[in-house]
Amino acid sequence: MTTTAATVALQTRTAVAPVAKACALAAPAAAPSKARAHADSTPTPPALGAEVLNTLEKRWKHDARSLTLRVMEATIHRASQNIEDVLTLWDEDRVRWVEKAPFLLRMTKGDIVVCPMDDMHVAASFKRLDDALPFDAAGTAGSRLTWRSFGPCSYAVGRRVSSFAFGTSEAGLLTVIEARFEDGGRLALGAQGCGYAQARRRTNPPVRSSVRATPCLPWSLHLRSA
């Protein structure tokens, strides 16, 4: 997979007049301008996928273990929501899916952007993304990468996540984020892509870090049954 990294910015005091005169001449404090008040309440604009990936890569190099723990904690708090869509990157020029690409898990109240940090580990961002924007506004090594709904994971769309589970490597770093559904089904997002397991019985064990890539679908995970 070709990854990209987006590139990214107090007065002197005057003599004090008598108190009575100062009070008489003092002007009321100016109220905050409407323009500023509006700016303060303006929601943060959506980020580009390349910017998110670049930020995660820097944080991963600085302290991968700390980032893993923060991602787990933030992900757990996003349970009890429905999955609205599962998207990944499509190469418009080569007309194919991008292997080992980030996945955008669109939830009812926010996004989880799962990005591969290497061939085994992942990290995630919770910044709001606009899937109508390209991955990188400047283009990516001659390719135009856009977000598209990933059909093989359509099973998860519309389902309610009851909880999240995680896979970790021997180093304790994150390898898989797994969404568990109320009916017992699962959706897993890892460095090799995503995969799902439809419900067979009410409970299932978490996906291990030893999940193997399905040979015919490099971006899909082979989930082992309970």
PyRosetta script that sets phi, psi and omega in degrees:
from pyrosetta import init, pose_from_sequence

init()
pose = pose_from_sequence("MTTTAATVALQTRTAVAPVAKACALAAPAAAPSKARAHADSTPTPPALGAEVLNTLEKRWKHDARSLTLRVMEATIHRASQNIEDVLTLWDEDRVRWVEKAPFLLRMTKGDIVVCPMDDMHVAASFKRLDDALPFDAAGTAGSRLTWRSFGPCSYAVGRRVSSFAFGTSEAGLLTVIEARFEDGGRLALGAQGCGYAQARRRTNPPVRSSVRATPCLPWSLHLRSA")
pose.set_psi(1, 138.2)
pose.set_omega(1, 175.9)
pose.set_phi(2, -91.6)
pose.set_psi(2, 115.4)
pose.set_omega(2, 179.5)
pose.set_phi(3, -96.3)
pose.set_psi(3, 157.6)
pose.set_omega(3, 177.9)
pose.set_phi(4, -126.5)
pose.set_psi(4, 156.2)
pose.set_omega(4, 175.4)
pose.set_phi(5, -129.0)
pose.set_psi(5, 121.3)
pose.set_omega(5, 179.8)
pose.set_phi(6, -76.0)
pose.set_psi(6, 142.9)
pose.set_omega(6, 178.1)
pose.set_phi(7, -95.0)
pose.set_psi(7, 133.9)
pose.set_omega(7, -178.5)
pose.set_phi(8, -117.3)
pose.set_psi(11, 145.1)
pose.set_omega(11, -177.2)
pose.set_phi(12, -70.9)
pose.set_psi(12, 153.3)
pose.set_omega(12, -174.8)
pose.set_phi(13, -92.4)
pose.set_psi(13, 133.8)
pose.set_omega(13, -179.9)
pose.set_phi(14, -94.7)
pose.set_psi(14, 165.1)
pose.set_omega(14, 179.2)
pose.set_phi(15, -63.1)
pose.set_psi(15, 141.3)
pose.set_omega(15, -176.9)
pose.set_phi(16, -88.7)
pose.set_psi(16, 128.2)
pose.set_omega(16, 177.5)
pose.set_phi(17, -75.8)
pose.set_psi(17, 165.2)
pose.set_omega(17, 175.7)
pose.set_phi(18, -51.1)
pose.set_psi(18, 149.0)
pose.set_omega(18, -174.1)
pose.set_phi(19, -58.0)
pose.set_psi(19, -44.6)
pose.set_omega(19, -177.2)
pose.set_phi(20, -61.9)
pose.set_psi(20, -44.0)
pose.set_omega(20, -179.5)
pose.set_phi(21, -66.5)
pose.set_psi(21, -40.1)
pose.set_omega(21, -179.7)
pose.set_phi(22, -62.7)
pose.set_psi(22, -41.0)
pose.set_omega(22, -179.5)
pose.set_phi(23, -66.9)
pose.set_psi(23, -35.6)
pose.set_omega(23, -177.7)
pose.set_phi(24, -71.0)
pose.set_psi(24, -35.6)
pose.set_omega(24, -174.8)
pose.set_phi(25, -93.5)
pose.set_psi(25, -11.6)
pose.set_omega(25, -175.0)
pose.set_phi(26, -64.0)
pose.set_psi(26, 134.7)
pose.set_omega(26, 177.5)
pose.set_phi(27, -94.6)
pose.set_psi(27, 147.4)
pose.set_omega(27, 177.9)
pose.set_phi(28, -62.7)
pose.set_psi(28, 148.4)
pose.set_omega(28, -180.0)
pose.set_phi(29, -64.7)
pose.set_psi(29, 139.2)
pose.set_omega(29, -179.6)
pose.set_phi(30, -70.7)
pose.set_psi(30, 136.4)
pose.set_omega(30, 177.6)
pose.set_phi(31, -75.1)
pose.set_psi(31, 151.3)
pose.set_omega(31, 178.4)
pose.set_phi(32, -56.9)
pose.set_psi(32, 137.7)
pose.set_omega(32, -179.5)
pose.set_phi(33, -65.8)
pose.set_psi(33, 151.1)
pose.set_omega(33, 178.9)
pose.set_phi(34, -62.3)
pose.set_psi(34, -34.2)
pose.set_omega(34, -178.6)
pose.set_phi(35, -63.7)
pose.set_psi(35, -43.0)
pose.set_omega(35, -179.5)
pose.set_phi(36, -68.0)
pose.set_psi(36, -42.8)
pose.set_omega(36, 179.1)
pose.set_phi(37, -59.6)
pose.set_psi(37, -38.2)
pose.set_omega(37, 179.3)
pose.set_phi(38, -67.3)
pose.set_psi(38, -39.6)
pose.set_omega(38, -178.9)
pose.set_phi(39, -64.8)
pose.set_psi(39, -38.5)
pose.set_omega(39, -179.0)
pose.set_phi(40, -66.0)
pose.set_psi(40, -27.9)
pose.set_omega(40, -177.5)
pose.set_phi(41, -95.1)
pose.set_psi(41, -1.7)
pose.set_omega(41, -179.3)
pose.set_phi(42, -71.9)
pose.set_psi(42, 129.0)
pose.set_omega(42, -179.9)
pose.set_phi(43, -64.8)
pose.set_psi(43, 152.2)
pose.set_omega(43, 179.4)
pose.set_phi(44, -63.0)
pose.set_psi(44, 129.9)
pose.set_omega(44, -179.6)
pose.set_phi(45, -65.3)
pose.set_psi(45, 152.1)
pose.set_omega(45, -179.4)
pose.set_phi(46, -63.8)
pose.set_psi(46, 148.3)
pose.set_omega(46, -178.9)
pose.set_phi(47, -93.2)
pose.set_psi(47, 159.4)
pose.set_omega(47, 172.8)
pose.set_phi(48, -82.0)
pose.set_psi(48, 148.4)
pose.set_omega(48, 179.4)
pose.set_phi(49, -58.3)
pose.set_psi(49, -38.5)
pose.set_omega(49, -179.7)
pose.set_phi(50, -64.1)
pose.set_psi(50, -35.1)
pose.set_omega(50, 178.1)
pose.set_phi(51, -66.8)
pose.set_psi(51, -41.6)
pose.set_omega(51, 178.5)
pose.set_phi(52, -62.1)
pose.set_psi(52, -46.8)
pose.set_omega(52, -179.9)
pose.set_phi(53, -61.3)
pose.set_psi(53, -43.7)
pose.set_omega(53, -179.1)
pose.set_phi(54, -62.0)
pose.set_psi(54, -42.4)
pose.set_omega(54, 179.4)
pose.set_phi(55, -64.4)
pose.set_psi(55, -43.4)
pose.set_omega(55, 179.7)
pose.set_phi(56, -63.9)
pose.set_psi(56, -41.5)
pose.set_omega(56, -179.7)
pose.set_phi(57, -61.4)
pose.set_psi(57, -39.5)
pose.set_omega(57, 178.9)
pose.set_phi(58, -67.1)
pose.set_psi(58, -44.0)
pose.set_omega(58, 179.6)
pose.set_phi(59, -66.4)
pose.set_psi(59, -35.6)
pose.set_omega(59, 179.7)
pose.set_phi(60, -64.7)
pose.set_psi(60, -43.5)
pose.set_omega(60, 179.6)
pose.set_phi(61, -66.1)
pose.set_psi(61, -33.4)
pose.set_omega(61, -178.8)
pose.set_phi(62, -73.2)
pose.set_psi(62, -46.7)
pose.set_omega(62, -177.1)
pose.set_phi(63, -162.1)
pose.set_psi(63, 85.6)
pose.set_omega(63, -176.3)
pose.set_phi(64, -65.4)
pose.set_psi(64, -37.1)
pose.set_omega(64, -177.6)
pose.set_phi(65, -66.9)
pose.set_psi(65, -44.3)
pose.set_omega(65, 179.1)
pose.set_phi(66, -63.7)
pose.set_psi(66, -40.9)
pose.set_omega(66, 178.7)
pose.set_phi(67, -63.6)
pose.set_psi(67, -40.3)
pose.set_omega(67, 178.3)
pose.set_phi(68, -58.0)
pose.set_psi(68, -47.2)
pose.set_omega(68, -178.6)
pose.set_phi(69, -64.8)
pose.set_psi(69, -40.3)
pose.set_omega(69, 179.7)
pose.set_phi(70, -67.0)
pose.set_psi(70, -39.1)
pose.set_omega(70, 178.6)
pose.set_phi(71, -64.5)
pose.set_psi(71, -43.7)
pose.set_omega(71, 179.0)
pose.set_phi(72, -59.8)
pose.set_psi(72, -47.2)
pose.set_omega(72, -178.0)
pose.set_phi(73, -62.3)
pose.set_psi(73, -46.3)
pose.set_omega(73, -178.7)
pose.set_phi(74, -67.0)
pose.set_psi(74, -35.3)
pose.set_omega(74, 179.8)
pose.set_phi(75, -66.8)
pose.set_psi(75, -43.4)
pose.set_omega(75, -179.6)
pose.set_phi(76, -56.0)
pose.set_psi(76, -37.6)
pose.set_omega(76, -178.6)
pose.set_phi(77, -71.2)
pose.set_psi(77, -7.2)
pose.set_omega(77, 179.2)
pose.set_phi(78, -99.5)
pose.set_psi(78, 11.0)
pose.set_omega(78, 174.2)
pose.set_phi(79, -71.1)
pose.set_psi(79, 171.5)
pose.set_omega(79, -179.2)
pose.set_phi(80, 66.7)
pose.set_psi(80, 28.2)
pose.set_omega(80, 173.7)
pose.set_phi(81, -125.0)
pose.set_psi(81, 161.0)
pose.set_omega(81, 176.3)
pose.set_phi(82, -90.4)
pose.set_psi(82, 148.1)
pose.set_omega(82, 172.0)
pose.set_phi(83, -85.5)
pose.set_psi(83, 123.7)
pose.set_omega(83, -178.6)
pose.set_phi(84, -94.9)
pose.set_psi(84, -26.7)
pose.set_omega(84, 179.2)
pose.set_phi(85, -169.0)
pose.set_psi(85, 156.5)
pose.set_omega(85, 173.4)
pose.set_phi(86, -127.0)
pose.set_psi(86, 117.2)
pose.set_omega(86, -175.1)
pose.set_phi(87, -123.3)
pose.set_psi(87, 153.2)
pose.set_omega(87, 172.5)
pose.set_phi(88, -145.7)
pose.set_psi(88, -173.4)
pose.set_omega(88, -171.0)
pose.set_phi(89, -91.7)
pose.set_psi(89, 137.1)
pose.set_omega(89, 177.0)
pose.set_phi(90, -116.5)
pose.set_psi(90, 130.0)
pose.set_omega(90, 178.7)
pose.set_phi(91, -87.7)
pose.set_psi(91, 107.9)
pose.set_omega(91, -176.8)
pose.set_phi(92, -66.8)
pose.set_psi(92, -31.4)
pose.set_omega(92, -177.7)
pose.set_phi(93, -80.3)
pose.set_psi(93, -41.1)
pose.set_omega(93, -179.4)
pose.set_phi(94, -91.4)
pose.set_psi(94, -6.1)
pose.set_omega(94, 176.4)
pose.set_phi(95, 53.8)
pose.set_psi(95, 58.4)
pose.set_omega(95, 178.6)
pose.set_phi(96, -163.0)
pose.set_psi(96, 162.7)
pose.set_omega(96, 175.8)
pose.set_phi(97, -70.5)
pose.set_psi(97, 147.9)
pose.set_omega(97, 177.4)
pose.set_phi(98, -87.5)
pose.set_psi(98, 122.9)
pose.set_omega(98, -179.4)
pose.set_phi(99, -72.8)
pose.set_psi(99, 147.0)
pose.set_omega(99, 178.9)
pose.set_phi(100, 53.5)
pose.set_psi(100, 39.6)
pose.set_omega(100, -179.1)
pose.set_phi(101, -90.5)
pose.set_psi(101, 162.3)
pose.set_omega(101, 172.7)
pose.set_phi(102, -62.2)
pose.set_psi(102, 153.5)
pose.set_omega(102, 174.3)
pose.set_phi(103, -119.1)
pose.set_psi(103, 137.5)
pose.set_omega(103, 178.7)
pose.set_phi(104, -106.2)
pose.set_psi(104, 111.2)
pose.set_omega(104, 177.8)
pose.set_phi(105, -97.5)
pose.set_psi(105, 104.6)
pose.set_omega(105, -176.9)
pose.set_phi(106, -88.1)
pose.set_psi(106, 113.6)
pose.set_omega(106, -179.7)
pose.set_phi(107, -100.9)
pose.set_psi(107, 170.6)
pose.set_omega(107, -178.6)
pose.set_phi(108, -58.5)
pose.set_psi(108, -39.7)
pose.set_omega(108, -175.1)
pose.set_phi(109, -114.7)
pose.set_psi(109, 16.6)
pose.set_omega(109, 179.1)
pose.set_phi(110, 161.4)
pose.set_psi(110, 177.6)
pose.set_omega(110, -176.7)
pose.set_phi(111, -109.6)
pose.set_psi(111, 151.1)
pose.set_omega(111, 166.9)
pose.set_phi(112, -123.7)
pose.set_psi(112, 114.9)
pose.set_omega(112, -178.9)
pose.set_phi(113, -104.6)
pose.set_psi(113, 107.1)
pose.set_omega(113, -176.9)
pose.set_phi(114, -95.1)
pose.set_psi(114, 120.5)
pose.set_omega(114, -175.5)
pose.set_phi(115, -121.4)
pose.set_psi(115, 135.1)
pose.set_omega(115, 175.3)
pose.set_phi(116, -70.9)
pose.set_psi(116, 134.6)
pose.set_omega(116, 176.4)
pose.set_phi(117, -97.3)
pose.set_psi(117, -25.1)
pose.set_omega(117, 173.9)
pose.set_phi(118, -161.1)
pose.set_psi(118, -161.8)
pose.set_omega(118, -177.1)
pose.set_phi(119, -72.0)
pose.set_psi(119, -12.4)
pose.set_omega(119, -177.7)
pose.set_phi(120, -119.7)
pose.set_psi(120, -39.8)
pose.set_omega(120, -168.5)
pose.set_phi(121, -100.2)
pose.set_psi(121, 156.0)
pose.set_omega(121, 177.1)
pose.set_phi(122, -132.6)
pose.set_psi(122, 163.0)
pose.set_omega(122, 169.5)
pose.set_phi(123, -138.5)
pose.set_psi(123, 171.3)
pose.set_omega(123, -177.4)
pose.set_phi(124, -141.6)
pose.set_psi(124, 150.4)
pose.set_omega(124, 175.3)
pose.set_phi(125, -119.4)
pose.set_psi(125, 155.2)
pose.set_omega(125, -179.1)
pose.set_phi(126, -121.0)
pose.set_psi(126, 20.9)
pose.set_omega(126, 175.5)
pose.set_phi(127, -72.6)
pose.set_psi(127, 148.8)
pose.set_omega(127, 179.3)
pose.set_phi(128, -75.5)
pose.set_psi(128, 128.4)
pose.set_omega(128, 177.7)
pose.set_phi(129, -113.0)
pose.set_psi(129, 145.7)
pose.set_omega(129, 172.9)
pose.set_phi(130, -101.1)
pose.set_psi(130, 108.6)
pose.set_omega(130, -176.0)
pose.set_phi(131, -70.5)
pose.set_psi(131, -5.8)
pose.set_omega(131, 174.7)
pose.set_phi(132, -79.3)
pose.set_psi(132, -18.2)
pose.set_omega(132, 177.9)
pose.set_phi(133, -84.3)
pose.set_psi(133, 148.8)
pose.set_omega(133, 176.2)
pose.set_phi(134, -68.4)
pose.set_psi(134, 165.0)
pose.set_omega(134, 179.0)
pose.set_phi(135, -59.5)
pose.set_psi(135, -41.9)
pose.set_omega(135, 179.8)
pose.set_phi(136, -138.0)
pose.set_psi(136, 118.6)
pose.set_omega(136, -176.1)
pose.set_phi(137, -58.7)
pose.set_psi(137, -28.0)
pose.set_omega(137, -177.4)
pose.set_phi(138, -88.7)
pose.set_psi(138, -1.0)
pose.set_omega(138, -177.4)
pose.set_phi(139, 90.7)
pose.set_psi(139, 160.6)
pose.set_omega(139, -175.7)
pose.set_phi(140, -128.4)
pose.set_psi(140, 100.9)
pose.set_omega(140, 176.3)
pose.set_phi(141, 48.5)
pose.set_psi(141, 44.9)
pose.set_omega(141, 177.7)
pose.set_phi(142, 83.4)
pose.set_psi(142, -2.1)
pose.set_omega(142, -178.9)
pose.set_phi(143, -110.0)
pose.set_psi(143, 149.6)
pose.set_omega(143, 174.6)
pose.set_phi(144, -105.8)
pose.set_psi(144, 109.6)
pose.set_omega(144, -177.2)
pose.set_phi(145, -102.6)
pose.set_psi(145, 125.8)
pose.set_omega(145, -179.2)
pose.set_phi(146, -127.2)
pose.set_psi(146, 159.2)
pose.set_omega(146, 178.1)
pose.set_phi(147, -84.2)
pose.set_psi(147, 133.5)
pose.set_omega(147, 175.8)
pose.set_phi(148, -138.8)
pose.set_psi(148, 148.1)
pose.set_omega(148, 175.1)
pose.set_phi(149, -62.7)
pose.set_psi(149, 133.9)
pose.set_omega(149, -176.7)
pose.set_phi(150, -95.3)
pose.set_psi(150, 105.4)
pose.set_omega(150, -174.8)
pose.set_phi(151, -52.9)
pose.set_psi(151, -44.0)
pose.set_omega(151, -178.6)
pose.set_phi(152, -58.2)
pose.set_psi(152, -18.8)
pose.set_omega(152, 179.4)
pose.set_phi(153, -106.1)
pose.set_psi(153, 15.0)
pose.set_omega(153, -178.9)
pose.set_phi(154, -63.9)
pose.set_psi(154, -19.6)
pose.set_omega(154, 177.2)
pose.set_phi(155, -54.3)
pose.set_psi(155, -33.9)
pose.set_omega(155, -174.6)
pose.set_phi(156, -81.0)
pose.set_psi(156, -19.9)
pose.set_omega(156, -174.7)
pose.set_phi(157, -65.6)
pose.set_psi(157, 129.9)
pose.set_omega(157, -179.9)
pose.set_phi(158, 89.6)
pose.set_psi(158, -6.2)
pose.set_omega(158, -178.7)
pose.set_phi(159, -90.6)
pose.set_psi(159, 150.5)
pose.set_omega(159, -179.5)
pose.set_phi(160, -92.7)
pose.set_psi(160, 129.8)
pose.set_omega(160, 179.2)
pose.set_phi(161, -84.2)
pose.set_psi(161, 118.3)
pose.set_omega(161, 178.9)
pose.set_phi(162, -83.4)
pose.set_psi(162, -31.1)
pose.set_omega(162, 179.5)
pose.set_phi(163, -165.9)
pose.set_psi(163, 169.0)
pose.set_omega(163, 174.9)
pose.set_phi(164, -119.2)
pose.set_psi(164, 145.8)
pose.set_omega(164, 173.3)
pose.set_phi(165, -127.7)
pose.set_psi(165, 166.7)
pose.set_omega(165, -174.4)
pose.set_phi(166, -137.9)
pose.set_psi(166, 149.7)
pose.set_omega(166, 170.3)
pose.set_phi(167, -109.2)
pose.set_psi(167, 143.2)
pose.set_omega(167, 178.9)
pose.set_phi(168, -133.9)
pose.set_psi(168, 156.6)
pose.set_omega(168, 176.9)
pose.set_phi(169, -86.4)
pose.set_psi(169, 178.4)
pose.set_omega(169, 179.0)
pose.set_phi(170, -62.3)
pose.set_psi(170, -24.4)
pose.set_omega(170, 178.5)
pose.set_phi(171, -81.2)
pose.set_psi(171, -3.4)
pose.set_omega(171, 180.0)
pose.set_phi(172, 82.3)
pose.set_psi(172, 17.1)
pose.set_omega(172, -179.0)
pose.set_phi(173, -99.4)
pose.set_psi(173, 151.5)
pose.set_omega(173, -172.3)
pose.set_phi(174, -68.6)
pose.set_psi(174, 131.9)
pose.set_omega(174, 177.2)
pose.set_phi(175, -119.6)
pose.set_psi(175, -31.6)
pose.set_omega(175, -176.7)
pose.set_phi(176, -144.0)
pose.set_psi(176, 137.0)
pose.set_omega(176, 167.7)
pose.set_phi(177, -110.0)
pose.set_psi(177, 122.0)
pose.set_omega(177, -176.0)
pose.set_phi(178, -117.8)
pose.set_psi(178, 123.1)
pose.set_omega(178, 174.0)
pose.set_phi(179, -91.6)
pose.set_psi(179, 129.7)
pose.set_omega(179, 178.5)
pose.set_phi(180, -108.5)
pose.set_psi(180, 134.6)
pose.set_omega(180, -177.0)
pose.set_phi(181, -99.7)
pose.set_psi(181, 162.0)
pose.set_omega(181, -176.4)
pose.set_phi(182, -63.8)
pose.set_psi(182, -24.7)
pose.set_omega(182, -179.6)
pose.set_phi(183, -89.2)
pose.set_psi(183, 1.8)
pose.set_omega(183, 178.6)
pose.set_phi(184, 99.7)
pose.set_psi(184, -7.6)
pose.set_omega(184, 177.6)
pose.set_phi(185, -73.2)
pose.set_psi(185, 168.7)
pose.set_omega(185, -176.7)
pose.set_phi(186, -142.9)
pose.set_psi(186, 150.9)
pose.set_omega(186, 170.8)
pose.set_phi(187, -130.5)
pose.set_psi(187, 125.1)
pose.set_omega(187, -177.7)
pose.set_phi(188, -116.2)
pose.set_psi(188, 136.7)
pose.set_omega(188, 177.2)
pose.set_phi(189, -121.9)
pose.set_psi(189, 121.9)
pose.set_omega(189, -177.9)
pose.set_phi(190, -139.6)
pose.set_psi(190, -174.1)
pose.set_omega(190, -177.3)
pose.set_phi(191, -64.8)
pose.set_psi(191, -27.1)
pose.set_omega(191, 180.0)
pose.set_phi(192, -90.9)
pose.set_psi(192, -1.4)
pose.set_omega(192, 177.4)
pose.set_phi(193, 129.2)
pose.set_psi(193, -147.2)
pose.set_omega(193, -177.9)
pose.set_phi(194, -129.7)
pose.set_psi(194, 160.0)
pose.set_omega(194, 177.1)
pose.set_phi(195, -159.3)
pose.set_psi(195, 168.8)
pose.set_omega(195, -178.8)
pose.set_phi(196, -142.6)
pose.set_psi(196, 163.0)
pose.set_omega(196, 173.9)
pose.set_phi(197, -136.8)
pose.set_psi(197, 120.1)
pose.set_omega(197, 178.2)
pose.set_phi(198, -72.3)
pose.set_psi(198, 157.9)
pose.set_omega(198, -175.0)
pose.set_phi(199, -62.2)
pose.set_psi(199, 131.4)
pose.set_omega(199, 172.1)
pose.set_phi(200, -116.4)
pose.set_psi(200, -36.6)
pose.set_omega(200, 173.7)
pose.set_phi(201, -150.7)
pose.set_psi(201, 174.8)
pose.set_omega(201, -167.3)
pose.set_phi(202, -63.5)
pose.set_psi(202, -39.9)
pose.set_omega(202, -177.3)
pose.set_phi(203, -121.2)
pose.set_psi(203, 148.9)
pose.set_omega(203, 178.9)
pose.set_phi(204, -139.7)
pose.set_psi(204, 149.2)
pose.set_omega(204, 178.0)
pose.set_phi(205, -74.7)
pose.set_psi(205, 158.6)
pose.set_omega(205, 178.3)
pose.set_phi(206, -66.8)
pose.set_psi(206, 155.8)
pose.set_omega(206, 176.5)
pose.set_phi(207, -69.6)
pose.set_psi(207, 131.5)
pose.set_omega(207, -179.3)
pose.set_phi(208, -80.1)
pose.set_psi(208, 166.0)
pose.set_omega(208, 179.5)
pose.set_phi(209, -73.2)
pose.set_psi(209, -7.5)
pose.set_omega(209, -178.9)
pose.set_phi(210, -92.3)
pose.set_psi(210, 16.5)
pose.set_omega(210, 178.4)
pose.set_phi(211, -55.4)
pose.set_psi(211, 132.1)
pose.set_omega(211, -177.8)
pose.set_phi(212, -97.6)
pose.set_psi(212, 148.1)
pose.set_omega(212, 176.7)
pose.set_phi(213, -75.7)
pose.set_psi(213, 136.3)
pose.set_omega(213, 176.1)
pose.set_phi(214, -72.0)
pose.set_psi(214, 123.0)
pose.set_omega(214, -173.9)
pose.set_phi(215, -55.5)
pose.set_psi(215, -40.1)
pose.set_omega(215, -175.0)
pose.set_phi(216, -79.9)
pose.set_psi(216, -17.1)
pose.set_omega(216, 178.8)
pose.set_phi(217, -130.1)
pose.set_psi(217, 88.3)
pose.set_omega(217, -174.6)
pose.set_phi(218, -56.9)
pose.set_psi(218, -24.7)
pose.set_omega(218, -176.5)
pose.set_phi(219, -91.5)
pose.set_psi(219, -0.8)
pose.set_omega(219, -176.6)
pose.set_phi(220, -107.6)
pose.set_psi(220, 148.7)
pose.set_omega(220, 177.6)
pose.set_phi(221, -96.7)
pose.set_psi(221, 145.8)
pose.set_omega(221, 173.9)
pose.set_phi(222, -96.2)
pose.set_psi(222, 110.1)
pose.set_omega(222, -177.7)
pose.set_phi(223, -90.4)
pose.set_psi(223, 130.4)
pose.set_omega(223, 179.5)
pose.set_phi(224, -82.3)
pose.set_psi(224, 137.8)
pose.set_omega(224, -179.2)
pose.set_phi(225, -74.3)
pose.set_psi(225, 160.3)
pose.set_omega(225, 178.8)
pose.set_phi(226, -71.3)
pose.dump_pdb("model.pdb")
